[in-house]
């Protein structure tokens, strides 16, 4: 699926600076981290940069929709109102496509109930944009099989790639156990996510067949080795690094904002929509991708803003 939309991006005023371990200059703007490849750029130069954007993408993650009472900090039913707010904002943009980074629904006691959750939230989500991409999260297949979830959202595969404009995009599926078996029907432990050998081989081949700037979408994190991380994340990162084209990975799962730069690739973890009650606890974002490789994340509510250049 390939679409092209032009959009404009607003400048920011840098208020403090520091260096990253990768030799980039980092700016903190309005409480948000900004990264640029230059080692001697000034805030005024950053604010005056004029990059012509090429694509605009809507991003949401960890909606955990379910028609059930809150549990701890998760307010499942409120996701509908939070997504409605995001949809109103996205409607004002010229989105090339929208990506849901996993855990669209929460667990249910029966297949029928969980399919009902999926149908209801996807009714709202699918109305936002014709071009949509769904990353499988562990909660998406707590009770359902992958085939049932994918059938419910009208997506053929759980991992695949596509081009849009000058960019290549990869959707990964880490919902596999260490023995290679796919998640489904409560047959897994959520702390055991893996990219199996067949998917890793596919990823190597896919990245070797493109020269386009590449962005990866995942659910479980590829930048940590704790309970939120993919078990063989280091092996996956090596494949991404060897391609020489991957600029960034966008992921969810741990529900909090985070950003790491590992060997020149930005691993950006987005905030969960389900956390907290009320509109002020919402979180969603718009990603602007410029032709020169500059990526800007404009976050709303609890989602941080980020910007970095190739």
C-alpha positions as CSV (number, residue, x, y, z in Angstrom):
1,X,0.0,0.0,0.0
2,X,1.6,3.3,-1.1
3,X,0.2,6.7,-0.5
4,X,1.7,10.2,-0.7
5,X,0.6,13.2,1.2
6,X,2.3,16.6,1.8
7,X,2.2,18.2,5.2
8,X,3.8,21.0,7.1
9,X,5.7,20.8,10.4
10,X,6.1,23.6,13.0
11,X,9.4,24.7,14.4
12,X,10.4,24.7,18.1
13,X,12.6,26.7,20.4
14,X,15.4,24.8,22.1
15,X,15.9,25.6,25.7
16,X,18.7,23.3,26.8
17,X,21.3,20.9,25.3
18,X,23.3,17.8,26.0
19,X,25.2,15.1,24.0
20,X,24.1,11.6,23.4
21,X,26.4,8.6,23.5
22,X,26.2,8.4,19.7
23,X,27.7,11.8,19.1
24,X,24.4,13.5,18.3
25,X,23.4,16.8,19.8
26,X,20.2,16.5,21.9
27,X,17.9,19.4,22.7
28,X,15.2,19.5,25.3
29,X,12.3,21.6,24.0
30,X,9.2,22.1,26.1
31,X,10.2,19.1,28.1
32,X,10.8,16.9,25.0
33,X,14.0,15.4,23.7
34,X,15.2,16.4,20.2
35,X,18.0,14.7,18.4
36,X,20.0,15.9,15.4
37,X,23.0,14.3,13.6
38,X,25.1,17.5,13.7
39,X,27.6,17.7,16.5
40,X,27.9,21.5,16.4
41,X,24.4,22.7,15.6
42,X,22.9,25.7,17.5
43,X,19.4,26.0,18.8
44,X,18.7,28.9,16.4
45,X,19.9,26.8,13.4
46,X,17.6,23.9,14.6
47,X,14.6,26.2,14.8
48,X,15.2,27.6,11.3
49,X,15.7,24.3,9.5
50,X,13.3,23.9,6.6
51,X,12.8,20.2,5.8
52,X,10.0,19.5,3.3
53,X,7.9,16.7,4.9
54,X,7.1,13.7,2.7
55,X,4.7,11.6,4.8
56,X,2.4,12.0,7.8
57,X,1.5,8.9,9.9
58,X,-0.9,8.6,12.9
59,X,0.4,6.4,15.8
60,X,-1.5,4.9,18.7
61,X,-0.7,2.0,21.0
62,X,-1.9,-0.1,23.9
63,X,-5.6,0.9,23.7
64,X,-6.6,-2.3,25.7
65,X,-10.2,-1.7,24.9
66,X,-12.6,-3.9,26.9
67,X,-16.2,-3.5,28.1
68,X,-15.2,-4.0,31.8
69,X,-14.5,-2.0,34.9
70,X,-11.1,-0.3,35.5
71,X,-8.3,-2.4,37.0
72,X,-5.5,-0.4,38.6
73,X,-4.5,2.4,36.3
74,X,-6.1,0.9,33.3
75,X,-9.4,2.3,32.3
76,X,-10.6,0.0,29.5
77,X,-14.0,1.5,28.6
78,X,-12.5,5.1,28.4
79,X,-10.4,4.1,25.4
80,X,-13.4,4.7,23.2
81,X,-13.6,8.4,24.2
82,X,-9.8,8.7,24.0
83,X,-9.7,7.3,20.5
84,X,-12.5,9.6,19.5
85,X,-10.4,12.6,20.5
86,X,-7.4,11.2,18.6
87,X,-9.7,10.6,15.6
88,X,-10.9,14.2,15.6
89,X,-7.3,15.4,15.5
90,X,-6.2,12.9,12.9
91,X,-9.1,14.1,10.7
92,X,-7.5,17.5,10.5
93,X,-4.2,16.0,9.1
94,X,-3.4,14.5,5.8
95,X,-2.5,11.0,7.0
96,X,-0.7,8.7,4.6
97,X,-1.7,5.8,7.0
98,X,-2.3,5.0,10.6
99,X,-0.5,2.4,12.8
100,X,-1.8,0.7,15.9
101,X,1.3,-0.7,17.8
102,X,-0.3,-3.6,19.6
103,X,-2.7,-4.5,22.4
104,X,-5.7,-3.0,20.7
105,X,-8.0,-5.1,23.0
106,X,-7.7,-6.5,26.4
107,X,-8.3,-10.1,27.6
108,X,-11.8,-11.6,27.8
109,X,-13.1,-14.8,29.3
110,X,-14.4,-16.2,26.0
111,X,-13.6,-16.0,22.3
112,X,-17.1,-14.6,21.6
113,X,-16.6,-11.7,24.1
114,X,-13.1,-10.9,22.9
115,X,-14.3,-10.8,19.3
116,X,-16.9,-8.4,20.5
117,X,-14.3,-6.1,22.0
118,X,-12.3,-6.3,18.7
119,X,-15.3,-5.5,16.6
120,X,-16.3,-2.5,18.7
121,X,-12.9,-0.8,18.9
122,X,-12.1,-1.6,15.3
123,X,-15.3,0.1,14.2
124,X,-13.9,3.3,15.6
125,X,-10.3,2.8,14.6
126,X,-11.1,1.7,11.0
127,X,-13.1,4.9,10.4
128,X,-10.0,7.1,10.9
129,X,-8.1,6.2,7.8
130,X,-8.4,3.8,4.9
131,X,-4.8,2.7,5.1
132,X,-4.3,1.0,8.4
133,X,-1.7,-1.3,9.9
134,X,-2.1,-3.5,13.1
135,X,0.9,-4.8,15.1
136,X,0.1,-7.8,17.1
137,X,0.3,-7.4,20.9
138,X,0.2,-10.1,23.5
139,X,-3.3,-9.0,24.7
140,X,-4.6,-9.2,21.1
141,X,-4.1,-13.0,21.2
142,X,-4.8,-13.8,24.9
143,X,-8.0,-15.6,24.0
144,X,-8.0,-15.3,20.3
145,X,-5.7,-17.0,17.8
146,X,-3.7,-14.8,15.4
147,X,-5.9,-15.8,12.5
148,X,-9.0,-14.7,14.5
149,X,-7.5,-11.3,15.3
150,X,-6.2,-10.7,11.8
151,X,-9.5,-11.7,10.3
152,X,-11.3,-9.3,12.7
153,X,-9.3,-6.3,11.4
154,X,-9.0,-7.4,7.8
155,X,-5.2,-7.8,7.7
156,X,-3.7,-10.7,5.9
157,X,-0.4,-11.2,7.8
158,X,1.1,-10.5,11.2
159,X,4.5,-9.5,9.8
160,X,5.2,-7.8,6.5
161,X,6.6,-4.7,4.8
162,X,5.4,-2.0,2.5
163,X,6.6,1.2,0.8
164,X,5.1,4.6,1.0
165,X,6.7,7.5,-0.7
166,X,10.5,7.4,-0.3
167,X,10.2,5.2,2.8
168,X,10.1,1.5,3.5
169,X,8.1,0.2,6.5
170,X,8.3,-3.1,8.4
171,X,5.7,-4.5,10.7
172,X,7.1,-7.1,13.1
173,X,5.4,-9.9,15.1
174,X,7.1,-10.8,18.4
175,X,4.2,-12.9,19.7
176,X,6.0,-16.2,19.6
177,X,7.2,-18.4,22.4
178,X,10.9,-19.3,22.8
179,X,10.1,-22.7,21.2
180,X,8.8,-20.9,18.1
181,X,5.1,-21.6,18.7
182,X,2.8,-18.6,18.1
183,X,0.8,-17.0,20.9
184,X,-2.9,-17.8,21.1
185,X,-5.6,-19.2,23.4
186,X,-3.6,-18.5,26.6
187,X,-0.8,-20.8,25.6
188,X,2.0,-18.3,26.5
189,X,3.7,-16.3,29.2
190,X,3.7,-12.6,28.3
191,X,7.4,-12.2,29.4
192,X,8.5,-14.7,26.7
193,X,8.2,-12.8,23.3
194,X,10.5,-13.8,20.5
195,X,11.2,-13.2,16.8
196,X,11.4,-16.7,15.4
197,X,14.1,-17.9,13.0
198,X,11.7,-17.8,10.0
199,X,10.7,-14.2,10.6
200,X,14.3,-13.2,11.2
201,X,15.3,-14.7,7.9
202,X,12.5,-12.9,6.2
203,X,13.6,-9.7,7.8
204,X,17.1,-10.0,6.6
205,X,15.9,-10.7,3.1
206,X,13.4,-7.9,3.2
207,X,15.9,-5.3,4.3
208,X,18.5,-6.4,1.8
209,X,16.0,-5.8,-1.0
210,X,15.4,-2.1,-0.4
211,X,17.6,1.0,-0.5
212,X,14.8,3.2,0.9
213,X,15.0,4.8,4.4
214,X,13.3,2.3,6.7
215,X,11.1,2.6,9.8
216,X,10.1,-0.5,11.9
217,X,6.9,-1.0,13.9
218,X,6.8,-3.4,16.8
219,X,4.9,-4.1,20.0
220,X,7.3,-5.7,22.5
221,X,10.5,-3.7,22.9
222,X,13.7,-4.3,21.0
223,X,15.8,-1.9,23.1
224,X,15.7,-3.5,26.6
225,X,16.5,-6.9,28.1
226,X,13.9,-6.8,30.9
227,X,10.5,-8.3,31.0
228,X,9.2,-5.9,28.4
229,X,11.9,-6.8,25.9
230,X,12.0,-9.4,23.1
231,X,14.1,-12.3,24.2
232,X,16.3,-12.2,21.1
233,X,16.3,-8.5,20.7
234,X,20.1,-8.2,20.4
235,X,19.9,-10.6,17.4
236,X,17.1,-8.5,15.8
237,X,19.0,-5.3,16.4
238,X,22.0,-6.7,14.6
239,X,19.9,-7.4,11.5
240,X,18.5,-3.9,11.6
241,X,22.0,-2.3,12.0
242,X,23.5,-4.4,9.2
243,X,21.0,-3.2,6.7
244,X,22.3,0.4,7.0
245,X,18.9,1.8,6.1
246,X,16.9,1.6,9.4
247,X,16.3,5.0,11.0
248,X,13.9,4.2,13.8
249,X,11.8,1.6,15.6
250,X,8.5,2.5,17.1
251,X,7.1,0.3,19.8
252,X,4.7,0.1,22.8
253,X,4.1,-2.6,25.4
254,X,5.7,-0.9,28.5
255,X,3.1,1.9,28.5
256,X,5.6,4.8,29.1
257,X,7.5,7.2,27.0
258,X,11.1,6.3,26.3
259,X,13.7,6.9,23.7
260,X,17.1,5.1,23.2
261,X,19.7,5.5,20.5
262,X,21.5,2.2,19.9
263,X,24.2,2.2,17.2
264,X,22.5,4.9,15.3
265,X,18.9,3.6,15.4
266,X,16.3,5.4,17.4
267,X,14.1,3.1,19.5
268,X,11.0,5.2,20.4
269,X,8.5,3.7,22.9
270,X,5.1,5.4,22.9
271,X,2.8,6.0,25.8
272,X,-0.3,3.7,26.3
273,X,-3.7,5.1,25.6
274,X,-5.4,3.0,28.3
275,X,-3.5,4.4,31.3
276,X,-5.3,6.8,33.6
277,X,-8.8,8.2,33.6
278,X,-10.0,11.3,31.7
279,X,-8.9,13.1,28.6
280,X,-5.7,14.5,30.2
281,X,-4.4,10.9,30.4
282,X,-4.8,10.3,26.7
283,X,-1.8,9.7,24.5
284,X,-1.4,9.6,20.7
285,X,0.9,11.1,18.1
286,X,1.5,12.2,14.5
287,X,4.8,11.2,12.8
288,X,6.2,13.5,10.1
289,X,8.8,12.0,7.8
290,X,10.8,14.3,5.6
291,X,12.5,13.4,2.3
292,X,15.9,14.0,3.9
293,X,15.3,11.4,6.7
294,X,14.2,13.8,9.4
295,X,11.6,12.3,11.6
296,X,9.4,14.3,14.0
297,X,6.9,13.0,16.5
298,X,4.3,15.5,17.6
299,X,2.7,14.0,20.7
300,X,-0.6,14.9,22.3
301,X,-1.6,14.8,26.0
302,X,0.8,12.3,27.7
303,X,2.8,11.6,24.6
304,X,6.3,13.2,24.3
305,X,7.5,15.1,21.2
306,X,10.7,14.0,19.5
307,X,12.6,15.1,16.4
308,X,15.8,13.7,14.9
309,X,17.7,13.8,11.6
310,X,19.5,11.2,9.6
